[in-house]
Amino acid sequence: MRRKIAAGNWKMNTSKHEAESLIRELLQGTWGDEVEMIVAVPFTHLAWVGEWLGGDARIAVAAQNCHHMSHGAYTGEVSASMVVEAGAKYVILGHSERREYFDESDDLVNSKIRAALDNGLRAIFCLGEPLEIRQADGHVEYVLNQLERGLRGISLEEMDQLVIAYEPIWAIGTGVTASPDQAEEMHEAIRSRCTRWWGARKAAAIPILYGGSVKASNAHELFGQRNIDGGLIGGASLDAKDFLEIAKSF
Ligand code: 13P
């Protein structure tokens, strides 16, 4: 059976104090044993979160980005191996906010996925179309293109280290969620494409998360779709009660 994942992307939010409270509240919560909870926190918080978790394996830590080179004169950047040393098991790559505000191309995202996998870091690879592409009915082709370019050169064995997240840009932070049917259409298209490339067994095992205004009130219906294996949650992951509710929505 495929893994179920509730992943929180904190983005550039939380003071140290707020982060500690959030983690402690999550640790007091309960959710299904089959659900993996992930928190993607700012770089500065990675090691602290590891300490607060105190070895509790129910929650995994993720970074929100890494550089594609292993080291060197890249002022202000953080490498995949540094992120691993700070305690992260996952890294979010290709988020639309990185693509938009930091000009990250499919090729760059591909190099970052390469760097992550080479360092034993699991990648949460984000895909998603802007509103005008959806309105022109080009969304499936657009996202499958991102998928193909982002995963170029990734081997069959490495696919086990990958989580895919479909996050339509028009649904991020807007309160407008993709309908379960809209999301399922894309998840199904992504999984079919993976089946074509890597065969049914591998493709069936890849977790594909939905992201974009997921809330406690809509999570259950979204997660109930055949090809939706969980969520990548922004705003609602900053409230422990909401996030725990979402983690129980499978
Ligand atoms: P929201 O849940 O705030 O829409 O953000 C989604 C997201 O970008 C997660 O990576």
Boltz pocket constraint, residues with backbone or C-beta under 6 A from the ligand:
constraints:
  - pocket:
      binder: B
      contacts: [[A, 9], [A, 95], [A, 167], [A, 171], [A, 172], [A, 173], [A, 174], [A, 175], [A, 211], [A, 212], [A, 213], [A, 214], [A, 232], [A, 233], [A, 234], [A, 235], [A, 236]]
      max_distance: 6.0
